[in-house]
Amino acid sequence: MAYVVTGECQDCKYTSCAVVCPVQAFREGPDMLFIDPDECIDCNACESECPINAISLDSDLSGDNRKWIGINKTEAPKFPMIEEKRKALKGSKCVNPNAGN
């Protein structure tokens, strides 16, 4: 099992989740974050840090959200690791631009 970043993160990239990850499993794409499932240790530190509820345990996903398991697995290796908090990206597709900071 691993935690997965879902579509709510698209164009609405908050990085507080990456800061608390003890194994640096987060990768930063241009408009969202991904979790490398090979690095994730299922510690649950990140899920509560996400102000837009874009992180879930892969086994808890259902329906269309299950596609994010494969997306994280294929996309995470393409991008650099992120370990520090940055200013949030709140683009036009952001589902909750008023969340977090």
C-alpha positions as CSV (number, residue, x, y, z in Angstrom):
1,M,0.0,0.0,0.0
2,A,1.0,3.6,-0.5
3,Y,-0.5,7.0,-0.3
4,V,-1.6,8.7,-3.5
5,V,-2.0,12.3,-4.6
6,T,-5.3,12.7,-6.5
7,G,-6.7,15.2,-8.9
8,E,-7.6,17.8,-6.3
9,C,-3.9,18.7,-6.3
10,Q,-3.9,19.7,-10.0
11,D,-3.3,23.4,-10.4
12,C,-3.6,23.6,-6.6
13,K,-0.2,22.5,-5.4
14,Y,0.4,22.8,-1.7
15,T,3.7,21.5,-0.3
16,S,3.1,21.2,3.4
17,C,2.6,17.5,2.9
18,A,6.1,17.1,1.4
19,V,7.7,18.7,4.4
20,V,6.4,16.1,6.8
21,C,7.3,13.0,4.7
22,P,10.1,11.1,6.5
23,V,11.3,9.3,3.4
24,Q,11.1,12.1,0.8
25,A,8.5,10.2,-1.3
26,F,7.1,13.4,-2.9
27,R,7.9,14.5,-6.4
28,E,7.1,18.0,-7.8
29,G,5.5,18.2,-11.2
30,P,4.7,21.5,-12.9
31,D,1.1,21.7,-11.7
32,M,0.8,19.1,-8.9
33,L,2.7,16.8,-6.6
34,F,3.0,13.0,-6.9
35,I,4.0,10.3,-4.3
36,D,6.5,7.7,-5.4
37,P,4.8,4.4,-4.3
38,D,8.2,2.7,-4.1
39,E,9.4,5.2,-1.5
40,C,6.1,5.7,0.5
41,I,6.1,3.8,3.8
42,D,2.4,4.4,4.6
43,C,3.2,6.5,7.6
44,N,0.1,8.8,7.1
45,A,2.1,11.9,8.0
46,C,1.1,13.6,4.7
47,E,-2.6,13.0,4.5
48,S,-3.6,15.3,7.4
49,E,-1.3,18.1,6.2
50,C,-3.1,18.5,2.8
51,P,-5.5,21.4,3.1
52,I,-7.5,20.2,0.1
53,N,-7.8,16.5,0.9
54,A,-5.9,15.4,-2.2
55,I,-4.0,12.6,-0.5
56,S,-5.5,9.1,0.1
57,L,-4.4,5.6,0.9
58,D,-4.4,3.7,-2.4
59,S,-6.7,1.0,-1.0
60,D,-9.3,3.7,0.0
61,L,-9.7,5.0,-3.5
62,S,-12.7,3.9,-5.6
63,G,-14.2,4.6,-9.0
64,D,-12.5,7.1,-11.2
65,N,-10.1,8.1,-8.4
66,R,-8.3,4.7,-8.7
67,K,-6.7,6.0,-11.9
68,W,-4.4,8.1,-9.6
69,I,-2.6,5.0,-8.4
70,G,-1.2,4.4,-11.8
71,I,-0.7,8.1,-12.5
72,N,1.5,8.5,-9.3
73,K,3.4,5.4,-10.2
74,T,4.3,6.5,-13.7
75,E,4.6,10.3,-13.1
76,A,6.6,10.4,-9.8
77,P,9.9,9.1,-11.3
78,K,9.8,11.8,-13.9
79,F,10.1,14.7,-11.5
80,P,12.5,15.9,-8.8
81,M,12.1,15.2,-5.1
82,I,10.6,18.0,-3.0
83,E,11.4,18.4,0.7
84,E,10.6,22.0,1.5
85,K,7.5,24.1,1.8
86,R,7.0,26.5,-1.1
87,K,4.3,29.1,-1.9
88,A,1.2,27.3,-3.0
89,L,0.2,27.1,-6.7
90,K,-3.4,28.3,-7.0
91,G,-4.1,28.2,-10.6
92,S,-7.4,28.4,-12.5
93,K,-8.2,24.7,-12.1
94,C,-7.7,24.8,-8.3
95,V,-10.7,23.3,-6.6
96,N,-10.2,25.2,-3.3
97,P,-7.9,28.2,-3.8
98,N,-8.7,29.5,-0.3
99,A,-7.4,26.5,1.5
100,G,-4.1,26.5,3.3
101,N,-1.5,29.2,2.7
